[in-house]
Amino acid sequence: MSDPQPDYLGLAGKSVIVLGVANKKSVAWQVAQGLIACGAEVTFVVRSEERRASVQKLIGSRPVFVCDVEFEDQIQRLREDLIATGKKFAGLLHSIAFADYSDGMKPFHETPKRAFLRAMDISCYSLMALSNALKDVLAEDASVVTVSISTTRMASENYGYMAPIKAALDSSLAFLAKSFSRFSRVRFNAVGPSLLKTSASAGIPGYIDSYLYAEQVIPRKAALTTEEAANVAVFLLSPRSSGIQAQNLIVDAGMSTNYFDADVIRRAMRPE
């Protein structure tokens, strides 16, 4: 039997940037906790000064920087702030997404252009913009991980235009991996969870019903937890995933294998 390896993931002492913590329900928060448990040093980046004040209460003295990715000057300021730390970062978690559902859900073909392009800017283009701006602070073999979804081919009305945007995010992984390969070994991957119970998802009209339905379809009859998705992100951020590049690693507790569960079909076709 081999000796135990307390730092099996190889994250102890590594510095990792985590973008997107809103509160303790955030995927980014759970990823950060997993990284810290593995001995990594986490640098937090949040959207606003108000968010920084609330996150600082959760993390104490750990550094928190502010960057609203809609604004190029703030991305450049983040670059300068991180350069000033003198660190090389072994990983970057991009857990940022936004869609405006304040007017309720519209049929997909009625999606407002402005809403679509803003969501694309924040949810997809920001990964490209941040990767480019921060390339000089990333280690030569750093791992960049974003948060996608388990499928972009299911036309869920209450997710609407965000699915095509996540599809663009998934596609960008291959192009980022290719372009970065010209000067580094930086990897770009995504974790693709099924429905999660987060504060952000709670703002999607009809999401709760979809979440409860997912629980019925998942073979174990229990929804995927945020921690389960975060654990996969931690793995992707670690050197142990060095052979994985330009992939969306699906984490759905088997939901995609069980859409035609006999009990679910019976209840749908013969409601009592």
Secondary structure, DSSP 8 states (H G I E B T S, - for coil): -----TTTTS-TT-EEEEE---STTSHHHHHHHHHHHTT-EEEEEESSHHHHHHHHHHHTTS-EEE--TT-HHHHHHHHHHHHHTT--EEEEEE-------TT----GGG--HHHHHHHHIIIIIHHHHHHHHTTTTEEEEEEEEEE--S-SSS--TTTTTHHHHHHHHHHHHHHHHHHHTTT---EEEEEEE-----HHHHTSTTHHHHHHHHHHHSTTSS---HHHHHHHHHHHHSGGGTT--S-EEEE-TTGGG-TT-HHHHHHHHS--
